[in-house]
Amino acid sequence: MKYYEKILSETDVTSKLMVPTAWVRPEDDGDLLLPGDMMPGEQREIQVVDEVGNKYKFRLKVRSDQSHHHHHQLDPDKLGGNYNMKPEFMAKEWKAFVLEKALKAGDRIYVWKDKDSDRIVIKVKVPPLRFPLFGIIILV
């Protein structure tokens, strides 16, 4: 089981979380951490839980790439992360989380998918520990 790590930038802690594109691309086993089939401007609610079980709802949004000024149809075949997605967790809910956890630029967050609940788990500042349980590696 793998987790993703991000070092928070000033933007991440003062407004919205810029989501790394790796988080919206399929993993080796085909599993997705976050939806990778979103269109620019679309929003989805993502259920998140922290390491002690507090539940959060973040809104994932994909910004369109502003570097292309001409409008063109997105090729659905390229929606596996081949076109330039700019995903982000929107400010309102994310900023509340940042304040609650007292996060600052330079802090790290660790994110993975809990296979049982299908929820996204987020842990701050300290990397998750790996424990073998009945032959399966679990993260805590």
Sine and cosine of phi, psi and omega as CSV:
sin_phi,cos_phi,sin_psi,cos_psi,sin_omega,cos_omega
0.00,0.00,0.72,-0.69,-0.07,-1.00
-0.91,-0.41,0.42,-0.91,0.10,-0.99
-0.82,-0.57,0.32,-0.95,0.01,-1.00
-0.94,-0.34,0.54,-0.84,-0.04,-1.00
-0.83,-0.56,0.59,-0.81,0.10,-0.99
-0.62,-0.78,0.73,-0.69,0.14,-0.99
-1.00,0.03,0.83,-0.56,-0.10,-0.99
-0.96,0.29,0.70,-0.71,0.06,-1.00
-1.00,-0.06,0.10,-1.00,0.07,-1.00
-0.86,0.52,-0.69,0.73,0.04,-1.00
-0.87,0.50,-0.67,0.74,-0.02,-1.00
-0.86,0.51,-0.58,0.81,-0.08,-1.00
-0.99,-0.11,-0.25,0.97,0.00,-1.00
-0.98,-0.22,-0.37,0.93,0.04,-1.00
-0.65,-0.76,-1.00,-0.04,-0.10,-1.00
-0.89,-0.45,0.37,-0.93,0.04,-1.00
-1.00,0.03,0.88,-0.48,0.09,-1.00
-0.98,0.20,0.93,-0.37,-0.10,-0.99
-0.99,0.16,0.81,-0.58,0.05,-1.00
-0.87,0.50,0.64,-0.77,-0.06,-1.00
-0.89,0.45,-0.41,0.91,0.05,-1.00
-0.85,0.52,-0.45,0.89,-0.04,-1.00
-0.95,0.30,-0.29,0.96,-0.02,-1.00
-0.94,-0.35,0.19,0.98,0.04,-1.00
-0.97,-0.26,0.56,-0.83,-0.01,-1.00
-0.88,0.47,0.60,-0.80,0.09,-1.00
-0.98,0.19,0.04,-1.00,-0.03,-1.00
-0.83,0.55,-0.58,0.81,-0.02,-1.00
-1.00,0.07,0.14,0.99,0.02,-1.00
1.00,0.07,-0.10,1.00,-0.02,-1.00
-0.97,0.23,0.50,-0.87,0.01,-1.00
-0.91,-0.41,0.68,-0.73,0.14,-0.99
-0.96,0.28,-0.77,0.63,0.00,-1.00
-0.79,-0.62,0.39,-0.92,-0.02,-1.00
-0.85,0.53,0.74,-0.67,-0.01,-1.00
-0.95,-0.30,0.13,0.99,-0.11,-0.99
-0.93,-0.37,0.44,0.90,-0.07,-1.00
-1.00,0.07,0.52,-0.86,0.05,-1.00
-0.99,-0.11,0.44,-0.90,0.04,-1.00
-0.80,0.60,0.72,-0.70,-0.01,-1.00
1.00,-0.02,-0.31,0.95,-0.01,-1.00
-0.96,0.29,0.52,-0.86,0.06,-1.00
-0.81,-0.59,0.59,-0.81,0.12,-0.99
-0.70,-0.71,0.59,-0.80,0.07,-1.00
-0.99,0.10,0.76,-0.65,-0.02,-1.00
-0.91,-0.42,0.83,-0.56,0.04,-1.00
-0.99,0.17,0.82,-0.57,-0.04,-1.00
-0.78,-0.63,0.54,-0.84,0.06,-1.00
-0.74,-0.67,0.62,-0.78,0.04,-1.00
-1.00,0.03,-0.02,-1.00,-0.13,-0.99
-0.93,0.37,-0.26,0.97,0.04,-1.00
-0.96,-0.28,0.11,0.99,0.12,-0.99
0.99,-0.17,-0.01,1.00,0.08,-1.00
-0.93,0.38,0.69,-0.73,-0.07,-1.00
-0.98,-0.17,0.60,-0.80,0.02,-1.00
-0.68,-0.73,0.38,-0.92,0.15,-0.99
-0.83,-0.56,0.89,-0.47,0.08,-1.00
-0.96,-0.27,0.50,-0.87,0.07,-1.00
-0.98,-0.21,0.88,-0.48,0.04,-1.00
-1.00,-0.03,0.77,-0.63,0.00,-1.00
-0.75,-0.66,0.54,-0.84,0.08,-1.00
-0.94,-0.35,0.86,-0.51,0.09,-1.00
-1.00,0.10,0.54,-0.84,0.09,-1.00
-0.98,0.19,0.44,-0.90,-0.01,-1.00
-0.97,0.26,0.91,-0.41,-0.09,-1.00
-0.96,0.29,-0.18,0.98,-0.06,-1.00
-0.97,0.25,-0.25,0.97,0.06,-1.00
-0.98,-0.22,0.96,-0.29,-0.06,-1.00
-0.99,0.12,-0.41,0.91,0.03,-1.00
-0.99,0.13,0.58,-0.82,0.00,-1.00
-1.00,0.03,0.76,-0.65,0.05,-1.00
-0.62,-0.78,0.43,-0.90,0.03,-1.00
-0.93,0.36,0.68,-0.73,0.11,-0.99
-0.98,0.20,0.76,-0.65,0.02,-1.00
-0.97,0.24,0.90,-0.45,-0.04,-1.00
-0.83,0.55,-0.46,0.89,0.02,-1.00
-0.93,0.37,-0.32,0.95,-0.03,-1.00
-1.00,-0.07,0.07,1.00,-0.09,-1.00
-0.98,0.21,0.35,0.94,0.08,-1.00
-1.00,-0.05,0.27,0.96,-0.03,-1.00
0.97,-0.23,0.13,0.99,-0.01,-1.00
-0.98,0.18,-0.50,0.87,0.06,-1.00
-1.00,0.06,0.21,-0.98,-0.22,-0.97
-0.99,0.12,0.98,0.21,0.05,-1.00
-0.94,0.33,0.62,-0.79,0.11,-0.99
-0.81,-0.58,0.99,0.17,-0.06,-1.00
-0.98,0.19,0.48,-0.87,0.04,-1.00
-0.47,-0.88,0.47,-0.88,0.22,-0.98
-1.00,0.01,0.81,-0.58,-0.12,-0.99
-0.93,0.36,0.41,-0.91,-0.27,-0.96
-0.87,0.50,-0.74,0.67,-0.23,-0.97
-0.82,0.58,-0.85,0.53,-0.06,-1.00
-0.95,0.30,-0.61,0.79,-0.01,-1.00
-0.90,0.44,-0.69,0.73,-0.03,-1.00
-0.90,0.44,-0.58,0.81,0.05,-1.00
-0.88,0.47,-0.64,0.77,0.03,-1.00
-0.90,0.43,-0.70,0.71,0.01,-1.00
-0.85,0.52,-0.70,0.71,0.00,-1.00
-0.91,0.41,-0.71,0.71,-0.02,-1.00
-0.87,0.50,-0.63,0.77,-0.05,-1.00
-1.00,-0.04,-0.01,1.00,-0.02,-1.00
0.80,0.60,0.73,0.68,-0.01,-1.00
-0.99,0.16,0.55,-0.84,0.07,-1.00
-0.68,-0.74,0.27,-0.96,0.00,-1.00
-0.83,0.56,0.69,-0.72,-0.04,-1.00
0.99,-0.15,-0.36,0.93,0.09,-1.00
-0.93,0.37,0.38,-0.92,0.03,-1.00
-0.94,-0.35,0.57,-0.82,0.18,-0.98
-0.87,-0.49,0.49,-0.87,-0.02,-1.00
-0.81,-0.58,0.75,-0.66,-0.13,-0.99
-0.73,-0.69,0.70,-0.72,0.10,-1.00
-0.46,-0.89,0.20,-0.98,0.01,-1.00
-0.98,-0.19,0.78,-0.63,0.09,-1.00
-0.99,0.15,0.90,-0.43,-0.12,-0.99
-0.90,0.43,-0.50,0.87,-0.04,-1.00
-0.95,0.30,-0.77,0.64,-0.10,-1.00
-1.00,-0.05,-0.21,0.98,-0.08,-1.00
0.91,0.41,0.18,0.98,0.05,-1.00
-0.99,0.11,0.40,-0.91,0.12,-0.99
-1.00,0.05,0.77,-0.64,0.04,-1.00
-0.97,-0.22,0.72,-0.70,0.04,-1.00
-0.83,-0.55,0.75,-0.66,0.02,-1.00
-0.81,-0.59,0.64,-0.76,-0.07,-1.00
-0.94,-0.33,0.56,-0.83,0.18,-0.98
0.93,0.36,-0.64,0.77,-0.06,-1.00
-0.90,-0.45,0.78,-0.62,-0.02,-1.00
-0.88,0.47,0.48,-0.88,0.05,-1.00
-0.92,0.39,0.50,-0.87,0.08,-1.00
-1.00,-0.07,0.58,-0.81,0.02,-1.00
-0.98,-0.18,0.81,-0.59,0.06,-1.00
-0.83,-0.55,0.75,-0.66,0.14,-0.99
-0.98,0.21,0.77,-0.64,0.00,-1.00
-0.71,-0.71,0.91,-0.41,-0.03,-1.00
0.77,0.63,0.66,0.75,0.06,-1.00
0.99,0.15,0.04,1.00,0.01,-1.00
-0.90,-0.43,0.63,-0.77,0.08,-1.00
-1.00,0.09,0.83,-0.56,0.08,-1.00
-0.92,-0.39,0.47,-0.88,0.02,-1.00
-0.95,-0.30,0.68,-0.73,0.08,-1.00
-0.68,-0.74,0.00,0.00,0.00,0.00
